[in-house]
Amino acid sequence: MSLKINDDCTSCDACVSACPNDAISSGDVIYVIAADRCTECVGAEDSPQCQLVCPADAIIAGVAESKDALMAKYQSLHG
């Protein structure tokens, strides 16, 4: 499932560099995660790195996707 960032985001920037897919960017008020790039770190790490570094616990589950779908997305992004 692609993750999403809720209104608890403090725009601290910690999650941006943690994302192996460059899926996180600055939004109008808070950071946002591009669902078409988020693989929950499947293919790169054992767990979502953005969630591990977020001091506000503002990164939550979004749209559900299978592990196979996440891996296919990762492979399409990274060849």
PyMOL Python script that loads the backbone (N, CA, C, O; Angstrom):
from pymol import cmd

cmd.read_pdbstr("""\
ATOM      1  N   MET A   1       0.848  -1.164   0.000  1.00  0.00           N
ATOM      2  CA  MET A   1       0.000   0.000   0.000  1.00  0.00           C
ATOM      3  C   MET A   1       0.891   1.225   0.000  1.00  0.00           C
ATOM      4  O   MET A   1       1.931   1.249   0.659  1.00  0.00           O
ATOM      5  N   SER A   2       0.498   2.199  -0.712  1.00  0.00           N
ATOM      6  CA  SER A   2       1.273   3.428  -0.666  1.00  0.00           C
ATOM      7  C   SER A   2       0.919   4.147   0.631  1.00  0.00           C
ATOM      8  O   SER A   2      -0.218   4.094   1.100  1.00  0.00           O
ATOM      9  N   LEU A   3       1.885   4.800   1.183  1.00  0.00           N
ATOM     10  CA  LEU A   3       1.689   5.515   2.433  1.00  0.00           C
ATOM     11  C   LEU A   3       1.196   6.921   2.142  1.00  0.00           C
ATOM     12  O   LEU A   3       1.239   7.385   1.003  1.00  0.00           O
ATOM     13  N   LYS A   4       0.729   7.592   3.185  1.00  0.00           N
ATOM     14  CA  LYS A   4       0.339   8.988   3.044  1.00  0.00           C
ATOM     15  C   LYS A   4       0.740   9.740   4.302  1.00  0.00           C
ATOM     16  O   LYS A   4       0.973   9.140   5.352  1.00  0.00           O
ATOM     17  N   ILE A   5       0.817  11.037   4.186  1.00  0.00           N
ATOM     18  CA  ILE A   5       1.225  11.883   5.301  1.00  0.00           C
ATOM     19  C   ILE A   5       0.004  12.657   5.780  1.00  0.00           C
ATOM     20  O   ILE A   5      -0.690  13.294   4.987  1.00  0.00           O
ATOM     21  N   ASN A   6      -0.253  12.595   7.084  1.00  0.00           N
ATOM     22  CA  ASN A   6      -1.438  13.278   7.614  1.00  0.00           C
ATOM     23  C   ASN A   6      -1.089  14.684   8.117  1.00  0.00           C
ATOM     24  O   ASN A   6       0.053  15.131   8.004  1.00  0.00           O
ATOM     25  N   ASP A   7      -2.074  15.359   8.663  1.00  0.00           N
ATOM     26  CA  ASP A   7      -1.927  16.746   9.099  1.00  0.00           C
ATOM     27  C   ASP A   7      -1.017  16.928  10.305  1.00  0.00           C
ATOM     28  O   ASP A   7      -0.730  18.061  10.689  1.00  0.00           O
ATOM     29  N   ASP A   8      -0.556  15.836  10.911  1.00  0.00           N
ATOM     30  CA  ASP A   8       0.385  15.945  12.030  1.00  0.00           C
ATOM     31  C   ASP A   8       1.789  16.286  11.542  1.00  0.00           C
ATOM     32  O   ASP A   8       2.674  16.559  12.353  1.00  0.00           O
ATOM     33  N   CYS A   9       2.005  16.275  10.230  1.00  0.00           N
ATOM     34  CA  CYS A   9       3.312  16.573   9.638  1.00  0.00           C
ATOM     35  C   CYS A   9       3.783  17.955  10.075  1.00  0.00           C
ATOM     36  O   CYS A   9       3.022  18.922  10.038  1.00  0.00           O
ATOM     37  N   THR A  10       5.044  18.036  10.488  1.00  0.00           N
ATOM     38  CA  THR A  10       5.639  19.309  10.899  1.00  0.00           C
ATOM     39  C   THR A  10       6.556  19.877   9.813  1.00  0.00           C
ATOM     40  O   THR A  10       7.223  20.888  10.032  1.00  0.00           O
ATOM     41  N   SER A  11       6.593  19.234   8.648  1.00  0.00           N
ATOM     42  CA  SER A  11       7.451  19.651   7.526  1.00  0.00           C
ATOM     43  C   SER A  11       8.913  19.743   7.937  1.00  0.00           C
ATOM     44  O   SER A  11       9.617  20.682   7.565  1.00  0.00           O
ATOM     45  N   CYS A  12       9.359  18.763   8.704  1.00  0.00           N
ATOM     46  CA  CYS A  12      10.738  18.775   9.218  1.00  0.00           C
ATOM     47  C   CYS A  12      11.760  18.336   8.178  1.00  0.00           C
ATOM     48  O   CYS A  12      12.952  18.590   8.348  1.00  0.00           O
ATOM     49  N   ASP A  13      11.318  17.681   7.100  1.00  0.00           N
ATOM     50  CA  ASP A  13      12.182  17.267   5.994  1.00  0.00           C
ATOM     51  C   ASP A  13      12.904  15.939   6.238  1.00  0.00           C
ATOM     52  O   ASP A  13      13.664  15.504   5.374  1.00  0.00           O
ATOM     53  N   ALA A  14      12.698  15.289   7.365  1.00  0.00           N
ATOM     54  CA  ALA A  14      13.417  14.054   7.680  1.00  0.00           C
ATOM     55  C   ALA A  14      13.077  12.914   6.725  1.00  0.00           C
ATOM     56  O   ALA A  14      13.938  12.091   6.414  1.00  0.00           O
ATOM     57  N   CYS A  15      11.849  12.860   6.264  1.00  0.00           N
ATOM     58  CA  CYS A  15      11.397  11.746   5.435  1.00  0.00           C
ATOM     59  C   CYS A  15      11.911  11.810   4.000  1.00  0.00           C
ATOM     60  O   CYS A  15      12.058  10.772   3.354  1.00  0.00           O
ATOM     61  N   VAL A  16      12.182  12.991   3.498  1.00  0.00           N
ATOM     62  CA  VAL A  16      12.533  13.167   2.086  1.00  0.00           C
ATOM     63  C   VAL A  16      13.773  12.364   1.719  1.00  0.00           C
ATOM     64  O   VAL A  16      13.744  11.596   0.757  1.00  0.00           O
ATOM     65  N   SER A  17      14.848  12.523   2.455  1.00  0.00           N
ATOM     66  CA  SER A  17      16.094  11.822   2.125  1.00  0.00           C
ATOM     67  C   SER A  17      16.040  10.338   2.473  1.00  0.00           C
ATOM     68  O   SER A  17      16.857   9.561   1.977  1.00  0.00           O
ATOM     69  N   ALA A  18      15.093   9.933   3.315  1.00  0.00           N
ATOM     70  CA  ALA A  18      14.977   8.527   3.690  1.00  0.00           C
ATOM     71  C   ALA A  18      14.299   7.687   2.612  1.00  0.00           C
ATOM     72  O   ALA A  18      14.420   6.462   2.624  1.00  0.00           O
ATOM     73  N   CYS A  19      13.595   8.317   1.686  1.00  0.00           N
ATOM     74  CA  CYS A  19      12.827   7.593   0.670  1.00  0.00           C
ATOM     75  C   CYS A  19      13.715   7.150  -0.491  1.00  0.00           C
ATOM     76  O   CYS A  19      14.316   7.993  -1.156  1.00  0.00           O
ATOM     77  N   PRO A  20      13.808   5.841  -0.749  1.00  0.00           N
ATOM     78  CA  PRO A  20      14.643   5.350  -1.846  1.00  0.00           C
ATOM     79  C   PRO A  20      14.033   5.569  -3.226  1.00  0.00           C
ATOM     80  O   PRO A  20      14.696   5.352  -4.240  1.00  0.00           O
ATOM     81  N   ASN A  21      12.772   5.999  -3.271  1.00  0.00           N
ATOM     82  CA  ASN A  21      12.056   6.163  -4.539  1.00  0.00           C
ATOM     83  C   ASN A  21      11.773   7.616  -4.894  1.00  0.00           C
ATOM     84  O   ASN A  21      11.087   7.888  -5.879  1.00  0.00           O
ATOM     85  N   ASP A  22      12.289   8.547  -4.109  1.00  0.00           N
ATOM     86  CA  ASP A  22      12.013   9.973  -4.337  1.00  0.00           C
ATOM     87  C   ASP A  22      10.516  10.236  -4.442  1.00  0.00           C
ATOM     88  O   ASP A  22      10.066  11.000  -5.296  1.00  0.00           O
ATOM     89  N   ALA A  23       9.757   9.596  -3.565  1.00  0.00           N
ATOM     90  CA  ALA A  23       8.299   9.702  -3.607  1.00  0.00           C
ATOM     91  C   ALA A  23       7.757  10.837  -2.746  1.00  0.00           C
ATOM     92  O   ALA A  23       6.572  11.157  -2.832  1.00  0.00           O
ATOM     93  N   ILE A  24       8.592  11.446  -1.924  1.00  0.00           N
ATOM     94  CA  ILE A  24       8.123  12.448  -0.975  1.00  0.00           C
ATOM     95  C   ILE A  24       8.587  13.835  -1.408  1.00  0.00           C
ATOM     96  O   ILE A  24       9.755  14.054  -1.728  1.00  0.00           O
ATOM     97  N   SER A  25       7.634  14.759  -1.406  1.00  0.00           N
ATOM     98  CA  SER A  25       7.972  16.130  -1.779  1.00  0.00           C
ATOM     99  C   SER A  25       7.162  17.111  -0.931  1.00  0.00           C
ATOM    100  O   SER A  25       6.207  16.735  -0.251  1.00  0.00           O
ATOM    101  N   SER A  26       7.564  18.348  -0.991  1.00  0.00           N
ATOM    102  CA  SER A  26       6.886  19.394  -0.240  1.00  0.00           C
ATOM    103  C   SER A  26       5.558  19.727  -0.906  1.00  0.00           C
ATOM    104  O   SER A  26       5.494  19.955  -2.114  1.00  0.00           O
ATOM    105  N   GLY A  27       4.507  19.751  -0.106  1.00  0.00           N
ATOM    106  CA  GLY A  27       3.195  20.146  -0.598  1.00  0.00           C
ATOM    107  C   GLY A  27       2.931  21.597  -0.235  1.00  0.00           C
ATOM    108  O   GLY A  27       3.856  22.323   0.129  1.00  0.00           O
ATOM    109  N   ASP A  28       1.690  22.021  -0.329  1.00  0.00           N
ATOM    110  CA  ASP A  28       1.352  23.409   0.010  1.00  0.00           C
ATOM    111  C   ASP A  28       1.620  23.720   1.481  1.00  0.00           C
ATOM    112  O   ASP A  28       2.173  24.769   1.814  1.00  0.00           O
ATOM    113  N   VAL A  29       1.224  22.800   2.352  1.00  0.00           N
ATOM    114  CA  VAL A  29       1.394  23.020   3.790  1.00  0.00           C
ATOM    115  C   VAL A  29       2.266  21.935   4.416  1.00  0.00           C
ATOM    116  O   VAL A  29       3.148  22.227   5.223  1.00  0.00           O
ATOM    117  N   ILE A  30       2.015  20.691   4.042  1.00  0.00           N
ATOM    118  CA  ILE A  30       2.764  19.549   4.573  1.00  0.00           C
ATOM    119  C   ILE A  30       3.382  18.771   3.419  1.00  0.00           C
ATOM    120  O   ILE A  30       3.086  19.038   2.254  1.00  0.00           O
ATOM    121  N   TYR A  31       4.222  17.828   3.736  1.00  0.00           N
ATOM    122  CA  TYR A  31       4.819  16.979   2.715  1.00  0.00           C
ATOM    123  C   TYR A  31       3.778  15.999   2.180  1.00  0.00           C
ATOM    124  O   TYR A  31       2.802  15.679   2.860  1.00  0.00           O
ATOM    125  N   VAL A  32       4.000  15.528   0.954  1.00  0.00           N
ATOM    126  CA  VAL A  32       3.085  14.578   0.326  1.00  0.00           C
ATOM    127  C   VAL A  32       3.883  13.417  -0.250  1.00  0.00           C
ATOM    128  O   VAL A  32       5.063  13.555  -0.572  1.00  0.00           O
ATOM    129  N   ILE A  33       3.222  12.273  -0.373  1.00  0.00           N
ATOM    130  CA  ILE A  33       3.831  11.077  -0.946  1.00  0.00           C
ATOM    131  C   ILE A  33       3.123  10.766  -2.253  1.00  0.00           C
ATOM    132  O   ILE A  33       1.898  10.647  -2.287  1.00  0.00           O
ATOM    133  N   ALA A  34       3.890  10.633  -3.332  1.00  0.00           N
ATOM    134  CA  ALA A  34       3.342  10.272  -4.639  1.00  0.00           C
ATOM    135  C   ALA A  34       3.041   8.775  -4.627  1.00  0.00           C
ATOM    136  O   ALA A  34       3.954   7.953  -4.547  1.00  0.00           O
ATOM    137  N   ALA A  35       1.766   8.430  -4.706  1.00  0.00           N
ATOM    138  CA  ALA A  35       1.348   7.033  -4.629  1.00  0.00           C
ATOM    139  C   ALA A  35       1.957   6.182  -5.744  1.00  0.00           C
ATOM    140  O   ALA A  35       2.200   4.991  -5.550  1.00  0.00           O
ATOM    141  N   ASP A  36       2.201   6.778  -6.894  1.00  0.00           N
ATOM    142  CA  ASP A  36       2.763   6.021  -8.008  1.00  0.00           C
ATOM    143  C   ASP A  36       4.252   5.728  -7.833  1.00  0.00           C
ATOM    144  O   ASP A  36       4.826   4.973  -8.618  1.00  0.00           O
ATOM    145  N   ARG A  37       4.886   6.314  -6.817  1.00  0.00           N
ATOM    146  CA  ARG A  37       6.304   6.068  -6.541  1.00  0.00           C
ATOM    147  C   ARG A  37       6.537   5.363  -5.197  1.00  0.00           C
ATOM    148  O   ARG A  37       7.629   4.849  -4.953  1.00  0.00           O
ATOM    149  N   CYS A  38       5.537   5.335  -4.341  1.00  0.00           N
ATOM    150  CA  CYS A  38       5.700   4.736  -3.014  1.00  0.00           C
ATOM    151  C   CYS A  38       5.563   3.216  -3.090  1.00  0.00           C
ATOM    152  O   CYS A  38       4.553   2.693  -3.561  1.00  0.00           O
ATOM    153  N   THR A  39       6.591   2.523  -2.620  1.00  0.00           N
ATOM    154  CA  THR A  39       6.565   1.059  -2.558  1.00  0.00           C
ATOM    155  C   THR A  39       6.659   0.567  -1.115  1.00  0.00           C
ATOM    156  O   THR A  39       6.883  -0.619  -0.877  1.00  0.00           O
ATOM    157  N   GLU A  40       6.489   1.473  -0.155  1.00  0.00           N
ATOM    158  CA  GLU A  40       6.678   1.154   1.260  1.00  0.00           C
ATOM    159  C   GLU A  40       8.061   0.554   1.486  1.00  0.00           C
ATOM    160  O   GLU A  40       8.267  -0.229   2.414  1.00  0.00           O
ATOM    161  N   CYS A  41       8.993   0.926   0.637  1.00  0.00           N
ATOM    162  CA  CYS A  41      10.389   0.474   0.664  1.00  0.00           C
ATOM    163  C   CYS A  41      10.557  -0.997   0.283  1.00  0.00           C
ATOM    164  O   CYS A  41      11.656  -1.537   0.414  1.00  0.00           O
ATOM    165  N   VAL A  42       9.492  -1.661  -0.188  1.00  0.00           N
ATOM    166  CA  VAL A  42       9.623  -3.020  -0.710  1.00  0.00           C
ATOM    167  C   VAL A  42      10.615  -2.961  -1.864  1.00  0.00           C
ATOM    168  O   VAL A  42      10.502  -2.116  -2.751  1.00  0.00           O
ATOM    169  N   GLY A  43      11.583  -3.864  -1.842  1.00  0.00           N
ATOM    170  CA  GLY A  43      12.624  -3.894  -2.853  1.00  0.00           C
ATOM    171  C   GLY A  43      13.894  -3.185  -2.417  1.00  0.00           C
ATOM    172  O   GLY A  43      14.966  -3.419  -2.976  1.00  0.00           O
ATOM    173  N   ALA A  44      13.775  -2.314  -1.414  1.00  0.00           N
ATOM    174  CA  ALA A  44      14.936  -1.551  -0.962  1.00  0.00           C
ATOM    175  C   ALA A  44      15.275  -1.800   0.506  1.00  0.00           C
ATOM    176  O   ALA A  44      16.447  -1.911   0.863  1.00  0.00           O
ATOM    177  N   GLU A  45      14.264  -1.888   1.344  1.00  0.00           N
ATOM    178  CA  GLU A  45      14.452  -2.019   2.794  1.00  0.00           C
ATOM    179  C   GLU A  45      13.414  -2.981   3.365  1.00  0.00           C
ATOM    180  O   GLU A  45      12.477  -3.380   2.674  1.00  0.00           O
ATOM    181  N   ASP A  46      13.590  -3.347   4.624  1.00  0.00           N
ATOM    182  CA  ASP A  46      12.664  -4.262   5.289  1.00  0.00           C
ATOM    183  C   ASP A  46      11.395  -3.573   5.782  1.00  0.00           C
ATOM    184  O   ASP A  46      10.372  -4.224   5.990  1.00  0.00           O
ATOM    185  N   SER A  47      11.462  -2.267   5.966  1.00  0.00           N
ATOM    186  CA  SER A  47      10.302  -1.514   6.446  1.00  0.00           C
ATOM    187  C   SER A  47      10.359  -0.102   5.887  1.00  0.00           C
ATOM    188  O   SER A  47      11.421   0.351   5.461  1.00  0.00           O
ATOM    189  N   PRO A  48       9.238   0.595   5.883  1.00  0.00           N
ATOM    190  CA  PRO A  48       9.213   1.955   5.346  1.00  0.00           C
ATOM    191  C   PRO A  48      10.136   2.889   6.139  1.00  0.00           C
ATOM    192  O   PRO A  48       9.921   3.138   7.325  1.00  0.00           O
ATOM    193  N   GLN A  49      11.141   3.387   5.472  1.00  0.00           N
ATOM    194  CA  GLN A  49      12.134   4.227   6.136  1.00  0.00           C
ATOM    195  C   GLN A  49      11.570   5.573   6.558  1.00  0.00           C
ATOM    196  O   GLN A  49      11.985   6.124   7.577  1.00  0.00           O
ATOM    197  N   CYS A  50      10.639   6.107   5.797  1.00  0.00           N
ATOM    198  CA  CYS A  50      10.046   7.399   6.157  1.00  0.00           C
ATOM    199  C   CYS A  50       9.330   7.316   7.500  1.00  0.00           C
ATOM    200  O   CYS A  50       9.397   8.247   8.304  1.00  0.00           O
ATOM    201  N   GLN A  51       8.644   6.200   7.741  1.00  0.00           N
ATOM    202  CA  GLN A  51       7.949   6.038   9.020  1.00  0.00           C
ATOM    203  C   GLN A  51       8.935   5.953  10.176  1.00  0.00           C
ATOM    204  O   GLN A  51       8.660   6.441  11.273  1.00  0.00           O
ATOM    205  N   LEU A  52      10.078   5.335   9.931  1.00  0.00           N
ATOM    206  CA  LEU A  52      11.081   5.193  10.989  1.00  0.00           C
ATOM    207  C   LEU A  52      11.681   6.525  11.406  1.00  0.00           C
ATOM    208  O   LEU A  52      12.012   6.711  12.576  1.00  0.00           O
ATOM    209  N   VAL A  53      11.826   7.458  10.466  1.00  0.00           N
ATOM    210  CA  VAL A  53      12.482   8.727  10.785  1.00  0.00           C
ATOM    211  C   VAL A  53      11.513   9.854  11.117  1.00  0.00           C
ATOM    212  O   VAL A  53      11.948  10.912  11.570  1.00  0.00           O
ATOM    213  N   CYS A  54      10.229   9.664  10.909  1.00  0.00           N
ATOM    214  CA  CYS A  54       9.250  10.732  11.150  1.00  0.00           C
ATOM    215  C   CYS A  54       9.055  10.968  12.649  1.00  0.00           C
ATOM    216  O   CYS A  54       8.530  10.102  13.349  1.00  0.00           O
ATOM    217  N   PRO A  55       9.475  12.137  13.144  1.00  0.00           N
ATOM    218  CA  PRO A  55       9.340  12.403  14.584  1.00  0.00           C
ATOM    219  C   PRO A  55       7.893  12.654  15.021  1.00  0.00           C
ATOM    220  O   PRO A  55       7.586  12.572  16.211  1.00  0.00           O
ATOM    221  N   ALA A  56       7.014  12.955  14.082  1.00  0.00           N
ATOM    222  CA  ALA A  56       5.612  13.254  14.411  1.00  0.00           C
ATOM    223  C   ALA A  56       4.687  12.063  14.199  1.00  0.00           C
ATOM    224  O   ALA A  56       3.485  12.170  14.442  1.00  0.00           O
ATOM    225  N   ASP A  57       5.225  10.926  13.747  1.00  0.00           N
ATOM    226  CA  ASP A  57       4.408   9.754  13.422  1.00  0.00           C
ATOM    227  C   ASP A  57       3.253  10.143  12.501  1.00  0.00           C
ATOM    228  O   ASP A  57       2.115   9.713  12.691  1.00  0.00           O
ATOM    229  N   ALA A  58       3.571  10.968  11.494  1.00  0.00           N
ATOM    230  CA  ALA A  58       2.551  11.502  10.593  1.00  0.00           C
ATOM    231  C   ALA A  58       2.389  10.686   9.318  1.00  0.00           C
ATOM    232  O   ALA A  58       1.558  11.025   8.475  1.00  0.00           O
ATOM    233  N   ILE A  59       3.164   9.618   9.160  1.00  0.00           N
ATOM    234  CA  ILE A  59       3.088   8.815   7.943  1.00  0.00           C
ATOM    235  C   ILE A  59       2.297   7.550   8.250  1.00  0.00           C
ATOM    236  O   ILE A  59       2.683   6.738   9.091  1.00  0.00           O
ATOM    237  N   ILE A  60       1.183   7.407   7.543  1.00  0.00           N
ATOM    238  CA  ILE A  60       0.230   6.337   7.840  1.00  0.00           C
ATOM    239  C   ILE A  60      -0.098   5.538   6.581  1.00  0.00           C
ATOM    240  O   ILE A  60       0.279   5.915   5.471  1.00  0.00           O
ATOM    241  N   ALA A  61      -0.803   4.435   6.775  1.00  0.00           N
ATOM    242  CA  ALA A  61      -1.214   3.586   5.652  1.00  0.00           C
ATOM    243  C   ALA A  61      -2.171   4.334   4.739  1.00  0.00           C
ATOM    244  O   ALA A  61      -3.014   5.112   5.185  1.00  0.00           O
ATOM    245  N   GLY A  62      -2.016   4.078   3.464  1.00  0.00           N
ATOM    246  CA  GLY A  62      -2.895   4.680   2.462  1.00  0.00           C
ATOM    247  C   GLY A  62      -3.623   3.589   1.707  1.00  0.00           C
ATOM    248  O   GLY A  62      -4.258   2.726   2.314  1.00  0.00           O
ATOM    249  N   VAL A  63      -3.536   3.622   0.407  1.00  0.00           N
ATOM    250  CA  VAL A  63      -4.206   2.655  -0.458  1.00  0.00           C
ATOM    251  C   VAL A  63      -3.501   1.300  -0.384  1.00  0.00           C
ATOM    252  O   VAL A  63      -2.283   1.227  -0.544  1.00  0.00           O
ATOM    253  N   ALA A  64      -4.256   0.233  -0.146  1.00  0.00           N
ATOM    254  CA  ALA A  64      -3.687  -1.105  -0.010  1.00  0.00           C
ATOM    255  C   ALA A  64      -3.216  -1.644  -1.355  1.00  0.00           C
ATOM    256  O   ALA A  64      -3.934  -1.566  -2.353  1.00  0.00           O
ATOM    257  N   GLU A  65      -1.992  -2.195  -1.371  1.00  0.00           N
ATOM    258  CA  GLU A  65      -1.422  -2.851  -2.546  1.00  0.00           C
ATOM    259  C   GLU A  65      -0.723  -4.123  -2.072  1.00  0.00           C
ATOM    260  O   GLU A  65      -0.199  -4.170  -0.959  1.00  0.00           O
ATOM    261  N   SER A  66      -0.716  -5.150  -2.917  1.00  0.00           N
ATOM    262  CA  SER A  66      -0.039  -6.390  -2.546  1.00  0.00           C
ATOM    263  C   SER A  66       1.473  -6.202  -2.584  1.00  0.00           C
ATOM    264  O   SER A  66       1.978  -5.283  -3.230  1.00  0.00           O
ATOM    265  N   LYS A  67       2.184  -7.072  -1.893  1.00  0.00           N
ATOM    266  CA  LYS A  67       3.647  -7.021  -1.891  1.00  0.00           C
ATOM    267  C   LYS A  67       4.185  -7.208  -3.313  1.00  0.00           C
ATOM    268  O   LYS A  67       5.176  -6.582  -3.688  1.00  0.00           O
ATOM    269  N   ASP A  68       3.539  -8.063  -4.098  1.00  0.00           N
ATOM    270  CA  ASP A  68       3.952  -8.267  -5.486  1.00  0.00           C
ATOM    271  C   ASP A  68       3.795  -6.980  -6.304  1.00  0.00           C
ATOM    272  O   ASP A  68       4.664  -6.642  -7.108  1.00  0.00           O
ATOM    273  N   ALA A  69       2.693  -6.273  -6.097  1.00  0.00           N
ATOM    274  CA  ALA A  69       2.458  -5.021  -6.811  1.00  0.00           C
ATOM    275  C   ALA A  69       3.481  -3.964  -6.412  1.00  0.00           C
ATOM    276  O   ALA A  69       3.960  -3.202  -7.252  1.00  0.00           O
ATOM    277  N   LEU A  70       3.813  -3.923  -5.122  1.00  0.00           N
ATOM    278  CA  LEU A  70       4.818  -2.981  -4.652  1.00  0.00           C
ATOM    279  C   LEU A  70       6.183  -3.296  -5.240  1.00  0.00           C
ATOM    280  O   LEU A  70       6.921  -2.386  -5.618  1.00  0.00           O
ATOM    281  N   MET A  71       6.526  -4.583  -5.321  1.00  0.00           N
ATOM    282  CA  MET A  71       7.808  -4.983  -5.891  1.00  0.00           C
ATOM    283  C   MET A  71       7.849  -4.655  -7.383  1.00  0.00           C
ATOM    284  O   MET A  71       8.880  -4.202  -7.882  1.00  0.00           O
ATOM    285  N   ALA A  72       6.763  -4.871  -8.091  1.00  0.00           N
ATOM    286  CA  ALA A  72       6.704  -4.539  -9.522  1.00  0.00           C
ATOM    287  C   ALA A  72       6.883  -3.033  -9.714  1.00  0.00           C
ATOM    288  O   ALA A  72       7.573  -2.600 -10.637  1.00  0.00           O
ATOM    289  N   LYS A  73       6.267  -2.243  -8.848  1.00  0.00           N
ATOM    290  CA  LYS A  73       6.413  -0.798  -8.930  1.00  0.00           C
ATOM    291  C   LYS A  73       7.872  -0.394  -8.683  1.00  0.00           C
ATOM    292  O   LYS A  73       8.417   0.452  -9.390  1.00  0.00           O
ATOM    293  N   TYR A  74       8.497  -1.012  -7.668  1.00  0.00           N
ATOM    294  CA  TYR A  74       9.895  -0.723  -7.366  1.00  0.00           C
ATOM    295  C   TYR A  74      10.785  -1.053  -8.567  1.00  0.00           C
ATOM    296  O   TYR A  74      11.658  -0.267  -8.936  1.00  0.00           O
ATOM    297  N   GLN A  75      10.558  -2.217  -9.169  1.00  0.00           N
ATOM    298  CA  GLN A  75      11.374  -2.632 -10.314  1.00  0.00           C
ATOM    299  C   GLN A  75      11.164  -1.708 -11.511  1.00  0.00           C
ATOM    300  O   GLN A  75      12.106  -1.454 -12.262  1.00  0.00           O
ATOM    301  N   SER A  76       9.958  -1.206 -11.700  1.00  0.00           N
ATOM    302  CA  SER A  76       9.726  -0.290 -12.818  1.00  0.00           C
ATOM    303  C   SER A  76      10.414   1.053 -12.580  1.00  0.00           C
ATOM    304  O   SER A  76      10.798   1.732 -13.533  1.00  0.00           O
ATOM    305  N   LEU A  77      10.570   1.436 -11.314  1.00  0.00           N
ATOM    306  CA  LEU A  77      11.248   2.675 -10.984  1.00  0.00           C
ATOM    307  C   LEU A  77      12.772   2.579 -11.069  1.00  0.00           C
ATOM    308  O   LEU A  77      13.455   3.548 -11.402  1.00  0.00           O
ATOM    309  N   HIS A  78      13.291   1.378 -10.758  1.00  0.00           N
ATOM    310  CA  HIS A  78      14.737   1.209 -10.634  1.00  0.00           C
ATOM    311  C   HIS A  78      15.358   0.265 -11.652  1.00  0.00           C
ATOM    312  O   HIS A  78      16.564   0.018 -11.627  1.00  0.00           O
ATOM    313  N   GLY A  79      14.529  -0.260 -12.546  1.00  0.00           N
ATOM    314  CA  GLY A  79      15.038  -1.143 -13.599  1.00  0.00           C
ATOM    315  C   GLY A  79      15.441  -2.433 -13.100  1.00  0.00           C
ATOM    316  O   GLY A  79      15.890  -3.281 -13.871  1.00  0.00           O
TER     317      GLY A  79
END
""", "prot")
cmd.dss("prot")
cmd.show_as("cartoon", "prot")
cmd.util.cbc("prot")
cmd.orient("prot")
